[in-house]
Amino acid sequence: MNTLIPKQFIFFILLALFSIGNSHSANAPWVGQDLKGAPCKGKTTTYGPYDYKLKAQKARELYLVESAHFTNNVENLAKGNSGSLPRELDYTLRAWPNHHRALNSISRYKLLYPNGKKTISAVECYFQRAINFSPEDATTHMLYGMFLHKTKHLKAAKIAYDAAVKLSPLNPVVRYNYGLFLFQLKKYDLAQKQAVIAYEANFPLNGLKNKLKRVKFNPKNPYSNTNEPLQYVATLILYFLKDDKFFDSPLLRKDLSEPSFDKGTITIGGYGCGKTSTWDSLIKCFRDYCNHADEIKPKNRDFIKKRFNINKCVSSEVVEDYDTYADKKSVLYPLKTTKPLYIDDIIREDNASYGTNIFKNILTYRADRDRINHMTLNYIEEFETKIENNEKVLYPKFDVIKAINQFRSRYDGRVHDRIYGHHNIIQLTGKTFRR
């Protein structure tokens, strides 16, 4: 029997894991229009309505409906339990408007019998009622997008998918299905972006990945190394401008730290890949900009000074100055102010005289006060052997976790743990420009 998507069982396990949102209306009226423009109509609710996102709190109510009206046979469209399939699905969705599996089943029923057996109400009306009832349920928006996609209402499908992505931007199930939709529209670059997010979250279905490979798009490496420097500059600029496009950067490791404008940044890359030169150029531009902040409209002045006015240091030079100058406080003062602090080449510094671990103290001091840090960090040098054209070739390993673990061994566990909570993690995998 055909289904709306492959591997349905796995699909709904993933839905349960990644679904979010729990606000809903107190009742569930019929709203909107069907695809022919007629007002949506349906029977009144005699039991419920209940929000499927809160099913764990309403386990008894869910069991009463599912055991009588949404059995395995009903879900798989084999046969009804106490009535016809349309009546069973109708009762389930009137009681639980945004019941994800029931919405999927009624969508499949319509696709199986497009010109034959009818549902009690139009399928699109069940979806509009569900969305009106629980508007923050990203999964319902996604399922509606899938139904509209399959019935070739592509403009409406895109609106539904966009709503799902906005509500749950890191949900790999949403991103995967949106990617399939964009692929069909031959918008391969946009489909690729969805694939990156889905597969970075270890999404298990390979359909989108295989489709992109057939048209020579690789979702694991969407940007070539020659484009990475430009992507890095764009990522940082969008971060400082608080532009939401920052969250779409393929360089962000969203699986390790949820991106936020309220966090600092840590860039992890190999030697000579442009981390330091990029930051030096940006800070020079920022300082020139801040020097002319008085010429800018007052409403933007505070934002510019707070966001762009950054103190800079190189970790090894700070230690050298600390050991050289008698006035230790003057060396450390710029590192403790409320301004954002950029630290180049963190970890590489030695301890100061008498074993003083300066940056352990600085990082702890700043974290305790929720101050913003920006840091660059190198990978641990490791290589793996690959066979190419019957020859062994050494390739560097880009292990972000091992790189960040250096904070534990160099400083302590507390500093290490705060890296994830206080920083956007940016990963660079480009080759060195020094050769």
URBELVEN-V952791 format. One record per pair of residues at least 4 apart in sequence whose C-alpha atoms are under 8 Angstrom apart, sorted by the first residue. I is the first residue (numbers start at 0). J is the second residue. D is the distance in whole Angstrom. If there is no record, write none. Layout:
BEGIN
I,J,D / I,J,D
END
This chain:
BEGIN
1,107,8 / 1,111,8 / 2,7,8 / 2,107,6 / 3,103,7 / 3,106,7 / 3,107,6 / 3,145,8 / 5,10,8 / 6,10,6 / 7,11,6 / 8,12,7 / 9,13,6 / 10,14,6 / 10,172,8 / 11,15,6 / 11,100,7 / 12,16,6 / 13,17,6 / 13,172,7 / 14,18,6 / 14,138,7 / 14,172,7 / 17,170,6 / 17,171,8 / 17,172,7 / 18,52,8 / 18,136,8 / 18,137,7 / 18,138,6 / 18,167,8 / 18,170,7 / 19,52,8 / 19,135,8 / 19,136,6 / 19,137,7 / 19,138,8 / 19,167,7 / 20,52,7 / 20,135,5 / 20,136,5 / 20,137,7 / 21,50,8 / 21,52,6 / 21,53,7 / 21,133,7 / 21,135,7 / 21,136,7 / 22,133,6 / 22,134,7 / 22,135,6 / 22,136,8 / 23,50,7 / 23,131,8 / 23,132,5 / 23,133,4 / 23,134,7 / 23,135,8 / 24,131,7 / 24,132,5 / 24,133,6 / 25,48,8 / 25,132,8 / 26,48,6 / 26,132,7 / 27,44,8 / 27,48,7 / 27,96,7 / 27,128,6 / 27,129,7 / 27,131,7 / 27,132,5 / 28,128,7 / 28,132,8 / 29,39,6 / 29,40,6 / 29,41,7 / 29,124,7 / 29,125,8 / 29,127,8 / 29,128,5 / 30,38,7 / 30,39,6 / 30,40,8 / 30,124,7 / 30,127,6 / 30,128,6 / 30,131,8 / 31,38,6 / 31,39,6 / 31,124,7 / 31,127,6 / 31,128,8 / 32,36,5 / 32,37,5 / 32,38,4 / 32,39,5 / 32,124,7 / 33,37,5 / 33,38,6 / 33,39,6 / 33,121,6 / 33,123,6 / 33,124,6 / 34,123,7 / 39,120,8 / 39,121,7 / 39,124,6 / 40,120,7 / 40,124,8 / 41,119,7 / 41,120,6 / 42,93,8 / 43,93,8 / 44,48,7 / 44,93,6 / 44,94,6 / 45,93,8 / 45,94,7 / 46,93,8 / 46,94,5 / 47,93,8 / 47,94,5 / 47,95,7 / 48,93,7 / 48,94,5 / 48,95,6 / 48,96,7 / 49,53,8 / 49,54,8 / 49,57,8 / 49,94,6 / 49,95,5 / 49,96,7 / 50,54,7 / 50,95,6 / 50,96,7 / 50,97,6 / 50,98,8 / 50,132,8 / 50,133,7 / 51,95,6 / 51,96,8 / 51,97,6 / 51,98,5 / 51,99,7 / 52,97,8 / 52,136,8 / 53,57,7 / 54,58,6 / 54,61,7 / 57,61,6 / 58,62,6 / 59,63,6 / 60,64,7 / 61,65,6 / 62,66,6 / 63,67,6 / 64,68,6 / 64,69,7 / 64,91,6 / 64,94,8 / 65,69,4 / 65,70,6 / 65,91,7 / 66,70,6 / 67,80,7 / 67,81,7 / 68,73,7 / 68,79,8 / 68,80,6 / 68,81,7 / 68,87,5 / 68,88,7 / 68,90,7 / 68,91,6 / 69,73,5 / 69,74,6 / 69,80,8 / 69,87,7 / 69,88,7 / 69,91,7 / 69,101,8 / 70,74,6 / 70,80,7 / 71,75,6 / 72,76,6 / 72,77,5 / 72,78,6 / 72,79,7 / 72,80,8 / 73,77,6 / 73,78,6 / 73,79,5 / 73,80,7 / 73,84,6 / 73,87,7 / 73,88,8 / 74,100,7 / 74,101,7 / 74,104,6 / 75,104,7 / 76,84,7 / 76,104,7 / 76,108,7 / 78,83,7 / 78,84,6 / 79,83,5 / 79,84,5 / 79,87,6 / 80,84,8 / 80,87,7 / 81,87,7 / 82,86,6 / 82,87,6 / 83,87,6 / 84,88,6 / 85,89,6 / 85,105,8 / 85,117,7 / 85,118,5 / 85,119,6 / 86,90,6 / 86,118,8 / 86,119,7 / 87,91,6 / 88,92,6 / 88,101,6 / 88,104,8 / 88,105,7 / 89,93,6 / 89,118,8 / 89,119,6 / 89,120,8 / 90,94,6 / 91,95,6 / 91,96,8 / 91,98,8 / 91,101,7 / 92,96,4 / 92,97,7 / 92,98,6 / 92,101,7 / 92,102,7 / 92,125,7 / 96,125,7 / 96,128,7 / 96,129,5 / 96,132,7 / 97,102,7 / 97,126,8 / 97,129,5 / 97,130,7 / 97,132,8 / 97,133,7 / 97,139,6 / 98,102,6 / 99,103,6 / 99,138,7 / 99,139,7 / 99,142,8 / 100,104,6 / 101,105,6 / 102,106,6 / 102,125,8 / 102,126,7 / 102,142,7 / 103,107,6 / 103,142,7 / 104,108,6 / 105,109,6 / 105,118,8 / 105,122,7 / 106,110,6 / 106,122,7 / 106,146,6 / 107,111,6 / 108,112,6 / 109,113,5 / 109,116,8 / 109,117,7 / 109,118,8 / 109,122,7 / 110,149,8 / 110,150,8 / 112,116,6 / 112,117,8 / 118,122,7 / 120,124,7 / 120,125,7 / 121,125,7 / 122,126,7 / 123,127,6 / 123,143,8 / 124,128,6 / 125,129,6 / 126,130,6 / 126,139,7 / 126,143,6 / 127,131,6 / 128,132,6 / 129,133,6 / 129,134,8 / 129,139,7 / 130,134,5 / 130,135,8 / 130,136,7 / 130,139,7 / 130,140,7 / 135,166,7 / 136,140,7 / 136,163,8 / 136,166,8 / 137,141,6 / 137,162,7 / 137,163,4 / 137,164,7 / 137,166,6 / 137,167,6 / 137,173,8 / 138,142,6 / 138,163,7 / 138,173,7 / 139,143,6 / 139,163,8 / 140,144,6 / 140,159,5 / 140,160,6 / 140,162,6 / 140,163,5 / 141,145,6 / 141,159,6 / 141,160,5 / 141,162,8 / 141,163,5 / 141,173,6 / 141,176,8 / 141,177,8 / 142,146,6 / 143,147,6 / 143,156,7 / 143,159,6 / 144,148,6 / 144,155,7 / 144,156,4 / 144,157,7 / 144,158,8 / 144,159,5 / 144,160,5 / 145,149,6 / 145,156,7 / 145,176,7 / 145,180,8 / 146,150,6 / 146,156,8 / 147,151,6 / 147,152,5 / 147,153,7 / 147,155,7 / 147,156,5 / 148,152,6 / 148,153,6 / 148,156,5 / 148,180,7 / 152,156,6 / 153,157,6 / 154,158,7 / 155,159,6 / 156,160,6 / 157,161,6 / 158,162,6 / 159,163,6 / 160,164,6 / 160,173,8 / 160,177,6 / 161,165,6 / 162,166,6 / 163,167,6 / 163,168,8 / 163,173,7 / 164,168,5 / 164,169,8 / 164,170,8 / 164,173,7 / 164,174,7 / 167,173,8 / 168,174,8 / 169,174,8 / 169,196,7 / 169,197,8 / 170,174,6 / 170,197,7 / 171,175,6 / 171,196,6 / 171,197,4 / 171,198,7 / 171,200,6 / 171,202,6 / 172,176,6 / 172,197,7 / 172,202,7 / 173,177,6 / 174,178,6 / 174,193,5 / 174,194,7 / 174,196,7 / 174,197,6 / 175,179,6 / 175,193,6 / 175,194,6 / 175,197,6 / 175,207,7 / 176,180,6 / 177,181,6 / 177,190,7 / 177,193,7 / 178,182,6 / 178,189,7 / 178,190,4 / 178,191,7 / 178,192,8 / 178,193,5 / 178,194,6 / 178,207,7 / 179,183,6 / 179,190,7 / 179,207,6 / 180,184,7 / 180,190,8 / 181,185,6 / 181,186,5 / 181,187,7 / 181,189,7 / 181,190,5 / 182,186,6 / 182,187,5 / 182,189,8 / 182,190,5 / 182,210,8 / 182,211,8 / 186,190,6 / 187,191,6 / 187,211,7 / 187,216,8 / 188,192,7 / 189,193,7 / 190,194,6 / 191,195,6 / 191,211,7 / 191,216,7 / 191,217,8 / 191,218,5 / 191,221,7 / 192,196,7 / 192,218,7 / 192,221,8 / 192,249,8 / 193,197,6 / 194,198,6 / 194,207,7 / 194,208,7 / 194,218,6 / 195,199,6 / 195,218,5 / 195,219,6 / 195,221,8 / 195,249,7 / 196,200,6 / 197,201,7 / 197,202,6 / 198,202,5 / 198,203,8 / 198,219,8 / 199,254,7 / 200,254,6 / 205,209,6 / 206,210,6 / 207,211,6 / 208,212,6 / 208,217,7 / 208,218,6 / 209,213,6 / 210,214,7 / 211,215,6 / 211,216,5 / 211,217,6 / 211,218,7 / 212,216,5 / 212,217,6 / 212,218,8 / 216,221,7 / 217,221,6 / 221,249,8 / 222,226,6 / 222,227,7 / 223,227,7 / 224,228,8 / 224,428,7 / 224,429,5 / 224,430,7 / 225,429,8 / 226,230,6 / 227,231,6 / 227,427,7 / 227,429,7 / 228,232,6 / 228,273,7 / 229,233,6 / 230,234,6 / 230,248,7 / 230,250,8 / 231,235,6 / 231,250,7 / 232,236,6 / 232,277,7 / 233,237,6 / 234,238,6 / 234,245,6 / 234,248,6 / 234,250,8 / 235,239,6 / 235,245,8 / 236,240,6 / 237,241,6 / 237,242,5 / 237,243,7 / 237,244,7 / 237,245,5 / 238,242,6 / 238,245,6 / 238,260,6 / 239,260,8 / 239,306,6 / 239,307,7 / 241,245,8 / 241,260,6 / 243,247,8 / 244,248,7 / 246,251,8 / 246,258,7 / 250,425,5 / 250,426,5 / 250,427,7 / 251,258,8 / 251,423,7 / 251,424,6 / 251,425,5 / 251,426,6 / 252,256,7 / 252,423,8 / 252,424,5 / 252,425,6 / 252,426,7 / 253,257,5 / 253,258,6 / 253,424,8 / 255,419,7 / 255,424,7 / 256,419,6 / 256,420,7 / 256,422,7 / 256,423,6 / 256,424,6 / 257,423,7 / 258,262,8 / 258,423,5 / 258,424,8 / 259,423,7 / 262,371,6 / 262,420,8 / 262,421,5 / 262,422,5 / 262,423,6 / 263,371,5 / 263,372,5 / 263,373,5 / 263,421,6 / 263,422,5 / 263,423,6 / 264,372,7 / 264,373,5 / 264,374,6 / 264,422,5 / 264,423,5 / 264,424,6 / 264,425,7 / 265,373,6 / 265,374,5 / 265,375,6 / 265,376,7 / 265,422,6 / 265,423,6 / 265,424,5 / 265,425,6 / 266,274,7 / 266,374,6 / 266,375,5 / 266,376,6 / 266,424,6 / 266,425,5 / 266,426,6 / 266,427,7 / 267,375,6 / 267,376,5 / 267,377,6 / 267,378,7 / 267,399,7 / 267,402,8 / 267,424,8 / 267,425,6 / 267,426,5 / 267,427,6 / 268,272,7 / 268,274,7 / 268,375,8 / 268,376,7 / 268,377,5 / 268,378,6 / 268,397,8 / 268,426,6 / 268,427,5 / 268,428,6 / 268,429,8 / 269,377,5 / 269,378,6 / 269,427,7 / 269,428,7 / 269,429,7 / 269,430,7 / 269,431,7 / 270,377,6 / 270,431,6 / 271,430,8 / 271,431,4 / 271,432,6 / 271,433,6 / 272,427,8 / 272,429,6 / 272,430,6 / 272,431,5 / 272,432,6 / 272,433,8 / 273,277,6 / 273,431,8 / 273,432,7 / 274,278,6 / 274,375,7 / 275,279,6 / 275,343,7 / 275,375,7 / 276,280,6 / 277,281,6 / 278,282,6 / 279,283,6 / 280,284,6 / 281,285,6 / 282,286,6 / 282,307,8 / 282,309,7 / 283,287,6 / 284,288,6 / 285,289,6 / 285,307,5 / 285,308,7 / 285,309,8 / 286,290,6 / 286,307,7 / 286,308,6 / 286,309,8 / 287,291,7 / 288,292,6 / 289,303,7 / 289,304,6 / 289,307,7 / 289,308,7 / 291,295,7 / 292,300,6 / 292,303,7 / 292,304,7 / 293,297,8 / 293,300,7 / 295,299,7 / 295,300,6 / 296,300,6 / 297,301,7 / 298,302,8 / 299,303,6 / 300,304,6 / 301,305,6 / 302,306,6 / 303,307,6 / 303,308,7 / 304,308,5 / 305,338,7 / 306,339,8 / 308,338,7 / 308,339,7 / 309,338,6 / 309,339,5 / 309,340,6 / 309,341,7 / 310,333,7 / 310,334,7 / 310,338,7 / 310,339,6 / 310,340,5 / 310,341,6 / 311,340,6 / 311,341,5 / 311,342,6 / 311,343,8 / 312,316,7 / 312,317,7 / 312,340,8 / 312,341,6 / 312,342,5 / 312,343,6 / 313,317,6 / 313,342,6 / 313,343,5 / 313,344,6 / 313,345,8 / 314,318,7 / 314,342,6 / 314,343,6 / 314,344,6 / 314,345,6 / 314,346,8 / 314,347,7 / 314,348,5 / 314,358,8 / 315,319,6 / 315,344,8 / 315,347,7 / 315,348,4 / 315,349,7 / 316,320,6 / 317,321,6 / 317,330,7 / 318,322,6 / 318,348,7 / 318,349,7 / 318,350,7 / 318,351,6 / 318,357,7 / 319,323,6 / 319,351,8 / 320,324,6 / 320,330,7 / 321,325,8 / 321,327,6 / 321,330,6 / 321,331,8 / 321,351,7 / 322,351,6 / 322,352,6 / 324,330,8 / 326,330,7 / 327,331,6 / 328,332,6 / 329,333,8 / 330,334,8 / 331,335,7 / 332,336,7 / 334,340,7 / 334,361,7 / 335,361,7 / 335,364,7 / 335,365,7 / 337,370,6 / 338,370,8 / 338,371,7 / 339,370,7 / 339,371,5 / 339,372,6 / 339,373,7 / 340,371,7 / 340,372,5 / 340,373,6 / 341,372,6 / 341,373,5 / 341,374,6 / 342,372,7 / 342,373,6 / 342,374,5 / 342,375,7 / 343,374,6 / 343,375,5 / 343,376,8 / 344,348,8 / 344,374,7 / 344,375,5 / 344,376,5 / 344,377,7 / 345,374,7 / 345,375,6 / 345,376,6 / 346,376,7 / 346,405,7 / 346,406,7 / 346,409,7 / 350,354,5 / 350,355,6 / 350,356,5 / 350,357,7 / 351,355,5 / 351,356,6 / 351,357,7 / 356,360,7 / 356,410,8 / 357,361,6 / 358,362,6 / 358,410,8 / 359,363,6 / 359,410,5 / 359,411,8 / 359,414,7 / 360,364,6 / 361,365,6 / 362,366,6 / 362,414,7 / 363,367,6 / 363,414,6 / 364,368,7 / 365,369,6 / 365,370,5 / 365,371,8 / 366,370,6 / 366,417,7 / 366,421,8 / 371,421,8 / 372,422,8 / 373,422,8 / 376,402,8 / 377,402,7 / 378,397,7 / 378,398,7 / 378,399,7 / 378,401,8 / 378,402,5 / 379,398,8 / 379,401,7 / 379,402,6 / 380,395,7 / 380,396,7 / 381,395,6 / 381,396,5 / 382,393,6 / 382,394,5 / 382,395,4 / 382,396,5 / 383,393,6 / 383,394,5 / 383,395,6 / 383,396,7 / 384,391,6 / 384,392,6 / 384,393,5 / 384,394,6 / 385,391,6 / 385,392,5 / 385,393,6 / 385,394,7 / 386,390,5 / 386,391,5 / 386,392,6 / 387,391,6 / 387,392,7 / 397,428,7 / 398,402,6 / 399,403,6 / 399,426,7 / 400,404,6 / 401,405,7 / 403,407,8 / 403,415,7 / 403,418,8 / 404,408,7 / 404,415,7 / 405,409,6 / 405,415,8 / 406,410,5 / 406,411,7 / 406,412,7 / 406,414,7 / 406,415,5 / 407,411,4 / 407,412,5 / 407,413,8 / 407,414,7 / 407,415,5 / 408,412,8 / 410,414,7 / 410,415,8 / 411,415,6 / 412,416,6 / 413,417,6 / 414,418,7 / 415,419,8 / 416,420,7 / 417,421,6 / 418,422,6 / 419,423,8 / 419,424,8
END
